[in-house]
Amino acid sequence: MMHRSIQTRRSLIALLGATLATSFAGSVHAKDDYPNKPIRIVVPFPPGGGADITARLLGKGLEDVWKQPVIVENREGAGGMIGARQVARSKPDGYTFVTSVFSFYTFPVMFKNPGFDSQADLAPVSLLMEYPLVVAVTPDSPVKSVAELLALLKKQRDAATVGVTVFGGAGHLAAEMLKQQAGVDTQVVVYKGGAPMAVDLIGGRLTFAFGHIAALIEHARSGRVRVLAVTTSNRSSLLPDVPTMAEAGLSAFDISEIVGLLAPSGTPRPVVDKLSAELRTIIKSPETRDRLEKLGAILVANTPDEYAASILERTKLYTAVARKAGITPE
């Protein structure tokens, strides 16, 4: 217990160092001419995903306000680690950032040696938004509620299968949380993307799936899948009649995909604060809010300190789930 407490304190010190000590790097005052050259946002995933769409939409908003180009660069690979590592090693001058997703929380248990410390080497700017996952089955499944799904899983035990995307990602951890909280078992099938997982779910080759709401919403609307619940603490505006997992009986169940923004540690705090404030303004604009909410996003847009606290809390929670599930670093 003492060792774990010391580790927690060290993590807190490291993360606060990345968010607070940045005030002493470079000028302690926000330069009047910032930004005076193009800004680069690295998306550590392929084009077309939630992080990529968000980066490009917010980048356009920043260009309109700051009159400087915002270049979005896709550097995918290793669950987001390659792009994140590149930014962690970049010059902390306020011109390079990286979008973060759920796998950033689980880097400590996914990789033995990622080549950087995701908490000490990256400074939070803002948690921009969350996306619910949905629990889905095929329309011809006898399961019509989470309670019926749990009853089926207890009966079938490890003969049942659940589809997820990304090893160590939100869907994977959601499946492990379900097993741990409900005392059930199921085989976890990890896919490289939402599309092939949806094909197998619709084709009846999976008992159920945890999928990104944006990947399954059209299938739900067309009747090709039946959504049993969403995984966030609040219902989704896209599926207002679908209960949350908490409403379905698993009160401690709350997990989502996220999109945030991080800077290299050492980026001047006034710059981080200026960017964070501008992003909050852009996200609250009616046009941006409407476009993101149509994708199923729950808008957050918090401060650097709020995001830092969230990272510590969620990393601790999801690391514990992963370790209990026996997920080991690759």
Secondary structure, 3 states (H helix, E strand, C coil): CHHHHHHHHHHHHHHHHHHHHHHHCCCCCCCCCCCCCCEEEEECCCCCCHHHHHHHHHHHHHHHHHCCCEEEEECCCHHHHHHHHHHHCCCCCCCEEEEECHHHHHHHHHCCCCCCCCCCCEEEEEEEEEEEEEEEECCCCCCCCHHHHHHHHHHHHHHCEEEEECCCCHHHHHHHHHHHHHCCCCEEEEECCHHHHHHHHHCCCCCEEEEEHHHHHHHHHCCCCEEEEECCCCCCCCCCCCCECCCCCCCCCCCEEEEEEEEECCCCHHHHHHHHHHHHHHHHCHHHHHHHHHCCCEECCCCHHHHHHHHHHHHHHHHHHHHHCCCCCC
